[in-house]
């Protein structure tokens, strides 16, 4: 993309914004409703494209497309109440007869940068709220799934045409990183929403100082398991959260801290539960664990496993890598300083650690620079309340796995895992600015 080309792209986005920012909530909702209709028509083609391009098992890919449909519905529902809040100004002496509202106004063109692990739903999580808020969007999709992105964009274009919304309201911009950074830096781009690696997110923070920047970065999700719970039931619930989709989820269960009283029973049950999950051809509807995104990623993780084993880790489960297909691995006795404990694995790798108390498990779980998702399992309400206050994460799940998510709910991280929340209602806040409008009685 040359300088002339990206400049024209931004000009088109600005022009589309001017024609869309004043659209009524009814018009914005109609556009999203028409998009939902188009998405339903191509849902199977989209799911097949996701599987072909990313290796996500077809059953999970179909589930992702269904979630994207739910995200569109949730955005439409959020529009019913978003954008204007009455403020009781007449509580103040001398303000009798005054009325006030806090009104949200769209910021301008938005640059949305989306990842490969959920190329449909995470894209819709950015695009729908931005459009619903009244913004135009420049969408830089992941390079790993170009066909998926094109199909999703085409479904939107059909809806936009039917709705009579401005041309180029959503532009597909599969730019190289340098060109994407030029787009992000441009003063006409009002906000940047990025989901991806911590490294890229921190770089954007440096180069986009002063610009509205919404980040959803990585994680190394921890689970703390207290004495007294059913080890088999917990193991069966956590196993898919650790390895489904080859563990390529930023909220996956990566570090599991188990009370010593439950250690032997849980680790045996967990190995059995993970082993029972089918591994292999992503086009097979029974498959739960397919390949990682490419062979280079598989080699990187395989080498990290070798290093942990060489340092003394105990192998509870591990298979032979076949190209990009990396069977689930479970290790125990891994030092807290090992990369598989303190970095994001983004693979079907799980680390089990024994602790002497629930409190000790919480301390280790919280001893990370990440803060996206964390879980705690206990039958003791005092322990669950302690987990709420100890686990510094954007989402704390109690007696549930860290991947448990409702697409209409807020989702985000703290510290190295990002800032702010996605989820349609909260994402729209990120794409708007509030103005307090106060009107007094006529004089």
Steps between C-alpha positions, in 0.01 A plus 500: 500500500667822385466840668239614246299184549479507878433874497204437270385218729491736798327771296233249402461398865464863606240562229305191605515611863353840413211325332443250783566682827155657503315178418218417738518201729226347286717533187804357677298211638351428156848479350611250765178302461554473126860395562377226731268375225792485257723329757242227551494438123877439482555343844611159369732649237653720769555207734662294224727793413607535865592131516683496167705808578571474872463130580229562756287184534183535292266453797677784683499713185123456467470596864704813437274613217196442722666713767556776243129496428435531875745791515304683230175441688659626822619815322150570376361446849762734648393775260162512672655658811840629387574860418304716742468507878281743694681689779283648781654849497205648689631338819721808527363820651449758230463238229123474514361452151832378361529179301821316423612198304834330455508431129748282311635620165698286253871574492568465129665238279617197697783262412419144611782244502385141554678165565496155339373290790140630474502666157120540484373560853782723623465705182126541557575598862680807366320577176137480618538726808704755303236514225222498759663794676497702176862457389647393169754219517831407342539128561844341492430127530755229578705392196447132583132496402451725194212298355313505830541876531385556143185290552416691818558835330288396200213411734524848650511667158180327396335631819642851454365522146157381611499749787608792284789577737799702375743341257832384654354507848700184574819465300700179489866607524731193503806718552855403584604593857680818388197622305266410787715711729476792254122469510504485880724806530290717268326776693175436312474153655327568830547167674688174462366170635756220502485134604830316480839458659632690797808602298298672228260651753784661695647637178166657411485661845833669431428624149136598558536700820196725541276304261207289619653151512307190603714192563413135557832320534612160620469301821623193680178408677527342843263262677514439876337180628409471867472187710145364522389539139432204272833449318349302215221750430742794514752324276234427239387864501850645474642260237331666197591842638865394494533337158192553276588674176864408567498729803512808276288716727632786709275390788595129494580313820880487497611485867308278742576508873360202689464457876727222625204303636360474147827477309516130411130468421482816294808447288390148411150624412633794301734288291212262432264786406749658262592166345131437427474811279540405131813634327557518124323603179328837557238416238382203710201621708621289794841673520558732796877557465624583150828654384643828623510782246820385326795267536728776628269553797492127569880477489532795740273337758658157453843649571364675812370165622841341440668775701258461792553123505877544485470728804325225696130528420294181525314398185145388576387501137676576173480381141716531191464814291389447139552820306267760654309235695621511860323251729406625848783510753468501879803566719549513877783638711572792268676794672300821526775676301468265201348663188222242501396638840560871460434560127203426276530152346215543246507125446352180650743506792397487866718528810382334823647608833431372851441752783462456875198729532238681295653831611842394372344410168338842473833671567674306225210550261513876557880520467495584130521815293193384305143555611242379253320204657539285811290230665456354847313187606386460860200404713604752765329835446771679699759361261301612198472851641876496561554399138293798383728742680831322433487406132582817305333433168236657281292188552496279811301178453385311809432128459524556124788474249676821388370464143136525610366805316170664414554717193260768626701538823813711559829331411844651546821500695723702727874550522681323212168357374365833377252768603128557495228256407356356185146366489266718290375739769850568633670504160265778388620709792853468360391631160314804635559806715258630760363854516294626787219711352330729753203718407346760725153658478449760231550860617 
